[in-house]
Amino acid sequence: MTRFASGLLFMTVSSILACGGACHPEAKTGITLGGKTLDLSLLTSEKERRHGVSHLGAPGESRGYLLAWPSERFCMVDTEGSDVAFDVVFLDRSGTIVDVQPIKARNEEGVIPRSPAAFALLVAPGSAQKLGVKAGDKAQLSAQILAVKPEELPVIRINGVAASVELALTEPERQHGLMFRPRMSPDDGMLFAYADENERRFWMKNTMIPLDIAFFAADGTLLNVNETPMYPDPRNPGALYATSDSKGAARYVLEMNLGWFKRKGLTDGTGRFSPGTKAEIPPAATKGTYD
């Protein structure tokens, strides 16, 4: 669980996820933009950022929610499973607005900023227009926000080379994967974790970026890396679509931007890798849960 600066209260995962319906967590601190100060509730752990949004209530005119990451990246916000719509204001570490996008309720495709962001401010629909805020404007972040240390993403290390990963631990998460994302940060990816080893076949329906797809045995041994292009029409691949397959029984599958393994020296120009190449799997992936 994320630790906050001394004296700053924080919202635990259970306070968001334990609600029977939409939650209205106690506001902790504020942000000022467009001349108005909003009271905020903070979501700073990876579990909150990934799953907390679906449990949030409508923020109202003077409240909002702030998702915080430890560094600037192409962070995604989706409302799958939520009946609440938002305006999403993406900000960098200094508080400069890098993008503003509306998101409807129950939107599985989500929104991603056009430039890397460290914060995603969720406010009531229409609020951004009322406040007149746009990319390039500066918001005033409170001292409490600046003091917060958001939880890092889980890290996988392959022969010592690190990548920050979102985890796909459940079948719905594995089915959704990286679908609909138009961009991903250079050293970010997604790690799919299964309960057992088996032959794995991945397809690229609704996947908008080409990928390296790597397969690992239960002990982390790398089985193969496939450079996997997009389908010509990702949303309509047709019946005869190609798949990206494991060469052996795999328990973990890692998706990174196309060419990442070559750029990091983990594979050569032909896609070969050194025998015995092994990954250190994040504990949450081996356990199958963030807790």
Steps between C-alpha positions, in 0.01 A plus 500: 500500500625848416648699790418869523689790652469533877162635607328438167206264516460252219226300338562126525412254229230349718329836551442520124449139407285395795208726403182326402435777247673817387737645759553858610830473691585774746684784326858542618654794320447742214601624157437840349434541130306755300484713815306236695622270776370144503509261795661175397515136594823328399553165329869417514542122515502288187192312617313828549611639165400183317178410682394789721342718230212257447396552864507880506188713530421815306746765622273807509600854406760560773647153537715272294725196502870502426679193367874536557791307346864516615621633164362640177368234264217427257261409780157362420167576669193292420147487640423138421256386766416856606176694450681832547638725225787743552713767344860379529768767537850355456786690665878463512700504825511880505124535464499602135196363317611276214157384380128522579259227391142404590422138577154349500376249753578132432774583251729197471725672246606766748691821436877554479673840493669622184812576705631316808326594826554436870147589612149438372244732656143370477234770524132531415409498130513850353720634780805547278301718260343699784842567650644579158801273551702364209835342421783731599317655795653462845319362803613570856575177683477509878803420714332175603473383139861590430606303811316182401712209377277290273561128486728381222368262239613139543839438337615200299873455447636291214873433536501815714313716245195659664154575364206650689188294446130503556381158608226293338415255779137409435337356191315829419829690532680250279220513242518881488879527506635803314201538272412847368819672621645733238834542678708362787805637683837363376576279802142420603317180416244248619574169670239224471515250785329161495450241772676228301733433211339435164533571131398863448361664185453876483311695237498871420132589466441865601873540566610834353877471548745234377655296779780275613326205665727289723413170666651374827486170686391487863858544621544812283699333221445679169348267240467730199442858389269575208504830315126537447360758256156654509228352286418714193162572662540428874131541576396257227773238457275254318487126551853415381698708747861421592592420860817548701580166664728369775769244424425279795291519815492857634365643823589868438466711187651847464384757245732793424530753219627342178881479497546542876689172541744591220551854630587363842744244357291204616460368146719537194403609150342163429303490824726246669590528866764350724415157644395526861355851467276535800255746649447600861120494523330761725361341820144614426511308170624179663232530768229604253387790719611850603435419869 
